[in-house]
Amino acid sequence: MILLDNKLATQVKHFSVLLLLLLLLSTTVSALSPDEAIAIVSVKNNYLMSGETTSVIKEMISYQGKAYVVVAAKKGDSITAYIPLKNSDGNIATLDLEIREIIRTAIIYTNITELKDSTTPANWPSSYSTKNFFYDLSNDFTSLMNDALSVQTLLGAIGTTESKALASKADDVQAKAEDLSKKSKELSTQIENSMKLESDFLNSPDTNEATKYETSYKNYFTEVSNYKKEFVELNTNLSNLNQEISTLDPTTLTSDQQKSYQLLLNKAPIALSKGTRPNPAKLDSFFSTNDQIRTLIEGVFTESKNSEAYATTLESRKVRNEAWKAMYGTNDTLIKINSSFETLEKAADAILSEENIDQWIDTESIDALQANWGAAKIRYANSEYSKAKEYATKAQNSVKIIINAGVKSTVNNSDQDLIIKIIVGLVIIVIAVFVFEKFVMKKKKKEEEYNEP
């Protein structure tokens, strides 16, 4: 019996674990929709300036494991503000570093995405085309290296002072070709790694990866710049070598040297574009395109450094929004006092309206409300948002005091006069009845008694 109970308990435990796993797997993290995010910054709050439009960045930005939906405010074609909202509750990011890093990452993500979409895939640095381009160059430079090595050997075999000097130059060409072959392969591998890094970043932008992503491009462009410099040197050295080989005087050579010289003529001039060897025109075209792309990509990362300015802008809009919420936003405190007082503006307008202003008992608070509400509106219009909020708070306190004190009696003077007249009339009637009964009826009774026989 105990064994059966233990077995049942184990099965129940396993079932519970399985159920928990299924629940976890079925749980998905929903994102704020673009409409919800825009409503938060423009309806529930007022982070936008006059004439601005909004858009929501396609992917959420991650900061220390938390997801943020970023709303971009635009005026014309220029971004004027970035507003990061926590996906979990829709609240705006609060910490200065948090805001700067999210905005920086958002700038990199949006601009790189736009730039990549507008660039031919074959010209994009982190692409299969560029990766394969350098992989093929590795083989091309290996072929050139082998030809330079053969020329070096033949020049050494000729053995004259002049040919030995040229053999040394051929050795330099061979060494540079070998180094460029190695660097081509390294660049191909580097690009392959960059492709994965870029794919991960653009599919799920993370502030922790933004610096690594920028460094990846910085390293790539530095390597290509060094590569180009070495290629130019190789091309120059190769041209000089070919030129000097063509000036060798075969008439001074021995018969054995003549044989080596004839073989040399079959190998020289060494041509970059011969067979599978590197094509200078193709490389020049690549370097030209690369320089243009480099300028654009580096421009993106330079612009991302403006995140601090955007953070400052957002901070000022936060202060402005706090004033706006105090004056025009939904006011739960006042709604509890009067359901029609949805905002401080509506409460002030209702209390100070022409038909209501003279009905309130606390006239001093009425004066205070007029002064503070008027000052709040003036300060807000002058962009003095901290002061505007301060006066709005005072105006709200005045509203509460006015409502608590209540209104004056609703009975007017004319009604009071009428009531007094009615009361006086009733008193006169009562007196008349009393006199009638007291004197007239008594006198009549006596007359009747006198007339009896």
N, C-alpha and C positions, 0 to 999 in steps of 0.2 A: 504494500500500500504506500509506504514511504517512497519506494523507488518510483512508483507511478506519479506521485506528487512532484518529485524532483524533476522527472522527465517533462511533466506538464509545465512546470515553472520555467524550465530551460527553453521549451518551445515558445512560451509566451514572451520570454525575454528576447529571443531571436526575432519573433514577429514584431515586437515593439521597435527594435533596432531597424528592421527592414522598413517599417512604416515611417520612421523618422527620416531615413535616407530618401524615401520616395517624396516626402514632404519637402525636404531640402532641395531635391532635384527639380521639383515642380515650381519652386519659388523663383520668380524672376524679378529683377530690379527694374521698375518702370521709371522712365525718364519724364521730366517735365516736358510737356509738348511745347512747340514754339509759341502757340497761342497763349498757353498758360504763362510762359515766361514773359512774354510781351505784356500781358495783362498785369503781371506783378509789378513791372517797372513803370507802367503808364496809367493804370487804373487804380489798383490798390495803393500804389505809391506814385510819385511824380518825379522820376529821375530824368525825364526828358526836357529839353529846352524847346522853345517855340521853333517850328519848322523842321524838327528832326524826325527822321524815319528810323525804323529798327529792323534788324535781322538777327537771327539766332545762328551761332556757329554750329555747323553740322554735327561735329562730335563733341561729347562732353570732355572737359579737361579734368584730369586727376591730380589732386594735390594731397600727398601723404595718405593715400588710400581713400580719400573722399572725392566724390564726383561733383563737378560744377557745370551748370549750363551757363554759357556766356552770351549775353545780349550785347550786340554792337549798335551804338547810336551813330547815325550818319546825318550830315548836312551836305546835300549835294553828293559829290563823290568822295568826300573826306570823312574818315572815321573821327568822331568827336569824343566818344567815350566807350569804354568797355565796362559792362556791369555783370560780374560773376555771381550767380545764385546757387546756393546749395541745392543739389538735386533732391536731397532727403526732405527738406522742409520749405524750400523756396526763399529762405532768408539770404540776404546779401552777405558775402564774405566780409570778415571783420578785421583780421590782422593785416598789418601793413605788408609784411613779407609775403604772406599768403596771397594778397591781392596782386602784388607786383609779379610774383612768379606765375600766377594764373594768366594774367594779362600778357606777360612776355611769351608764354607758351601758346596762347591764343593767336598772337600776332604771327609767330613762326608758322603755326599750323595753317592758318588761313592763307597767308601770302605764298608759302611754299606750294600749297595745294593748287592755288590759282596759277602760279608760275609753271608748275609741272604740267597742268592740264593744257596750257597754251604753248607748250614746247613739244617739238617733234620727238617722239620716244627715242629715236636713234641719236639725238643730240643731248639727251639728259644724262648727267654724269652717272647716277646710280641706276643703270639699266643693263639689260643683257647685251645690248648692242655695244656699249662701251666696254663692258667686261670682256666680250669676245674680241673686240678690236685690239685690246692690249694683249690678250692671250695669243692672237695671231702674230702680233709684232714680236713677241718673245721668240717664236720660231724664225721669223724673218731676220732678226738680228743675229740669231745663232748661225744662219746661213752666211750672213755677211762676215761674221767672226771667222768662220772656217776659210772663206776666201782670203781674208786679210792674213790669216795664219799661213796659207799657201804662198802668198806673195812675199811674206816675210822670209820664209824658208828659201825661196828662190833668190831673193836679193842677197841673203847670207851666202848662198852657194856661189853667186857670181864673185863675191869676195873682194871687190875693189873698195877703196876708201869711200867712194861716193855711194856705192850700193849698200855698204854696211850702215852708212848714215840713214839711207832710206829704209833699211830693214828696221832700224830703231823706230822710225816714224810709223812703219806698218805695224809694229808691235803696239804702238800707242792706239792706232785705229782698232786693232784686234781687241785690246783691253776695253776700250770704250764700247765696242759692239757687244762684247760679252757682258759688260755691266748693264747696258741698256736691255739686253735680253732678260737678265735677272730682274731688273726693275719692272719690266713689262709684266712679267709673271706675278711679281709682288703686287703691282697695281691691279691686275685682274682679280687676285684674291681679295685685295682690300675693297674693291668695288662690290664683290659678291657679299662681303660682310656688311657693307654700307647699305646694300639693297634690303637686307633683312632688317637692319636697324631702322631704315626709313619706312619700310612697310609697317613695322610694329608701331612706330611713332605716329604715323598718319592714320592708322586704324584705331589707335587708342592713345591720344596725346597725353603725356604725363610730364609734369614739371620736373620730375627727377631725371627724365631722359632727354630733356631739351638741351642741356649743356653738352651731354654726350653726342647728341645729334649734330649740334653746331661744331663741336670739335672734330667730328668725323669729316665734315666738309672742309674744315680748315686744313686738316692733315692732307686730304686728297689734293686740294689745290696747291698746297706747298710742294707735294711730291711731283705733281704734273709740271709745276714751274721749274723745279730742279731737273726734271726729265727733259723738258724743252731746252734748257740751257746746255745740257750735256749733248743732246742731239745736234744742236747748232754747232757745237765744238767739233763733234764727230764729222759733220758734213763739211766743215771748213778744212779739217785735217785731211779728210779723204780727198777733197779737191786738190789740195796742195800736193799730196802724195802722188796722185795721178798725173799732175802737171810735171812734177820732177822726174817721175819714171819715164815720161815721154821725152825728156831731154838727155837721157843716158846715151853715151856715145859707144856704139857696139864695135867700132873699128879698133879700139884699143884692147878688146877682149881676146883671150885665148880661145882655142876651139872648144874646150870644155866649158868655159864661161859662156861661149856663144850658145851652147845647147840650153843652159839654164836661162839665158836671155830670151831665146825663142819660146820656151815654156812660159816665161813671164808675160810675154806679149799676149798669150792666150788668156791669162788671168787678169791682165790690166788693160784698160782702167777698171778699177773696182767700182761697180755701179750700185747705188742704193736701190734703184727701181728695177734692177735686172732680175728676172724670174720671180721668185717668191720674196725677194728682199724688200725692205721698207720703201714705200713710195714717198719721196719728199713732198710732192704736191698734196698727197692725201694727209700727211702729217701736218703740213702747214694749214690746211683747211680745218683739221681737228683743233689745232692750237688756237686758231682765230675764233672758232665757235666757242671753245672752252673759255676764252678770255671774256666773251660776251656773257656767257652763262654765269661765270664767276662773279662778274660785276653785279648781276641781278640777285644772285643768291646771297652774296655778302651784304647787299643792300637790305635784304630781308632781316638778317641777323643784326645789322646796325639799327634798323628801325625798331627791332624788339627791345633795344636798350631804352627806348622811350617809355617803357612800361612805368617807370617812376613818375613821369609827367602825367600819364593816364591815371595813375593811382592818386596823385594829388587832385586831379580833376574830379575823380570819383568821390574823394573825401569831401570836397566842397559841395558836391551834389547831395551827399548824405546829409549835410547840415541843412541845405535848402529843403530837402525832402522832409526832415524832421519838423521844420517850420510849416511846411505845407500840410503835413498830417495833423498838426495841432490846430490849424486854421480851417482846413477844408476836407480833411480825411474823416472817415467814420469814427465817431466819438462814443465809445461804449459807456463812459461815465455819464454823459449827458442824456443818452438814450434811456438810461435807468431812471432819470429824473422825469423825462418827458419823451415818449416814443417818437414824437415828431422832430425832436432835436437830434437829427442824425449827425450833424456836424456843428461845430462852434459857429460857423457862418449862419446856418439856419436858425440856431438859437438866438444869436445876436439880432438878426434881422426881425425875428418874430417879436422879441421883447421890446426892441426899439422902434417898431413900426408905429405909424401915426395913430392908429386906432388903439394901440396897447400901451404906449409909453407912459400915459398919465394914470394908468390903473394900478401901478405897483406901489406898495407901501414904502419900501426902502429906496427913497429917492437918491440918497447918497451913493448907493451901489449902482443905480441907473447912471449917474454921472460918471462913476468909475468905469462902468462897462463901455459907455460911449468913448471915453478917453482912451482906454486900453485897446479896444477893438480898432478904433481909428488909427492908433499908433502902430498896431501890428500890421495893418494893411499898408501903411506908408513905408514902414521898415522893409516889408517883404518886397514891395515895388522897387525899393532902392538897393535890393540885394543884401540887406543887413539881416541875414537869416537868423542868427543867434538872438538878436534883439527882437525880431519878429516873433520868435517862439516864446521868448520871455514875456512879451506883452500879451500873447495869446493865452498863456497860462494864467496871467492875472485876470484876463477877460473871462476865462472859464470859471474862475473862483467867484467872480462877481455874479455870473449867471446862477451859480448854486445858491448864493446868498439871497439873490432877488427872488428866486423860486421858493426858497424856504420861508422867506418873510411873507409871501403871499400878496394878494391883491386887496385893494380897498373895497368897502361895502358896495354892493351893486345897486342899493336903493338910492335914487337921486333925490334932490331937494323938492322937486315938484310932487313926487310921490309922498314925501314926508309931509308937505303942506296939506295934501289931500287927506292923509290919515288924521292929521291934527284936526282938520275941519270936521271930519266925520265923527271923531271922538267928541269934539265940542258940541256938535249937533245932537249926538246921543245924550250927552249930559243935559242939554236944554230940554230934550224930550222927557227925560226921566224927571227933571225938576217940574216940568209942566204937569206931568201925570200926578206927581206927588201933590202939587198945589191943587189940582183939580179934585183929587180924592179928599184932600184935607179940608178944603174950604167950601168948594162948590157943592160937593155931594153932602157935606154935613149941613149946610144951609138949607138945601132942598129937603133933607130929612126933617128938619125942624118945622118947615112950612107945612109938610104933610101932617105932622102931629098936631099942629095948631088948627088946621082945617077939619079935623075929625069932630063929629057931633058928640 
